[in-house]
Amino acid sequence: MNVLIVSCGSYVSQGYGCPGEWKCFKAARDREGNFKDYDSVNVVGFLTCECPGRSLIPNIGCVKKNVDFDVIHLSTCMVNAWPACPYRDVDELAKKITEKFGVKVIKGTHDYA
C-alpha cells in the first residue's frame, strides 16, 4: 500500500504533543495503529499542513503528479489536536481530499502516547 501521510505543521514544529514524524513512520513500518490492516506499507511522502492550510490541497496535487499513492493518512496529531485546528475541520478536509483525488483518507496513524 503506497501511503501519503499529512501531519499538522504546528504540532510537529512546535512540539504540541507531537515530537515529530517518527511515530507515524514507526507505526507504518511495523504495521501498527491505523496501518495494521495493510499487507505492506510504503510511505511515499510526508506533508505538513501549515496554517492556515491553503496550500495543502495543491501540495497533495503536486505529490500526486509525481508519486503514486493509494491512500492518505491524516496524522494522529492532526486528527486529535486539542484545541482543534481553527482553520480546518478534519472530517471536511478528508471529504475534500477524497473528492479531489479519488483516494481513501484515513484519520490517524498511530496509537502511541
N, C-alpha and C positions, 0 to 999 in steps of 0.2 A: 504494500500500500504506500503510495507516494503521498507524503503529508507536508502541508504548509502550516506552520504554527504562527499565530498572530498573538502578540502579547501587549499589555498595557505599558507604554513607554514610561509613564510616571512611576509605576511600581518598580519597573526594572532599574531605571536610572536613579531614582531617589530612595530606593530601599524600603518602600512601604510594605513590608511583609514578604517581598519577593527579592531574594538576594541575587537574582539574575536567572538566566535561562537554563542553568544546569539541571534544575528539577524537571523541566519539560523534556530535555534531551535524555536524561536518565530514564524517565518513565517510558519514552519512546523506544529507547534501546532495549530495555528489559521487558517491554510489552506489559507495562503495569498501568494502573489507573484507567484512563479513557482509551488507552491503546490495547487493552487486554484481549479484545476480540479479533485483532488482526493476526493473520498468519505471519506476516513480516511487516516491518516498518522501515521506510526510507524517508528520513526528513530531508526534503529538497529545498527548504527555505525557512527563514525565521524573520518575520517582520515585526516592528513595533508600531503601534498606533500612537502617534504623537498628537497631543492636544492642539486643536480641538477635533482632530480626526479627519479633516477634509481630504487629506492625501491618501488615506488608507485604501479606498476602492481603486483609485488609479495605480497605486503601488502593487496591489494584488494583480491588476491587469498587466502590469509590466512583468511580473513574475510569470504569469500565465503565458505570455508571448514567448518566453524563453525557456521555461521549465514546465514539464507536465506534472500536475498533481491531481490526485483522486479525491482528496478530502482536505478541508481546512479545520484545524483545531484552534478555537479561541482559548488562550491560556487560562489556567485556573485563576491567576491573579487578575485577569481581565474580567472573568465571569463572576468571581466572588469579591470583587473590590468593595470595601466599605470605608468611607461612604462611596456610593456608586458613582460612576462617571457622570459628570454634569453635562456632558456633550452627547453621549450615545447611550441608547437603550440596547443592551446586549441581544435581546430577542429580535428587535427590529434590525439590528446590524446583521445578525445571522440570516434573517429573511432576505435582506437586500443583497447580501453576498450570493446566496443561493440563486436568487432571481437573475443576477447579473452574469454569473459564471456557470450556473448549472451544476454546481458541486454541493455535496452534503457538507454542512457545517456542524461540528461537534463542539459543544460548550464544555470546556475543561480539558485538562491534560493529565494532571496527577492528583494523588490523594495525600501527598506529603504535607506535614505540618509546617 
